[in-house]
């Protein structure tokens, strides 16, 4: 099994237009072409839209680092998600 890590960011004004789905499909296709069998991504637990997006696109939560970060003096967990293909 070979696993790749994806990291990408869309500006708020670019979300909701299908760009993330197109990008993720391309990253998944390229990874598969290179013999990979899964992708992992991480995000802040407070980023509900990102968590939902990844769930809707085949990712499952596989790990969580509790209170691993802080933004505006508010702690958050770092969630690890994985997509098998």
Secondary structure, DSSP 8 states (H G I E B T S, - for coil): --EEE------GGGTTSSHHHHHHHHHHHHHHHTT--EEEEEEETT-HHHHHHHHHTT-EEEEEEEEEEEETTEEEEEEEEEEE-
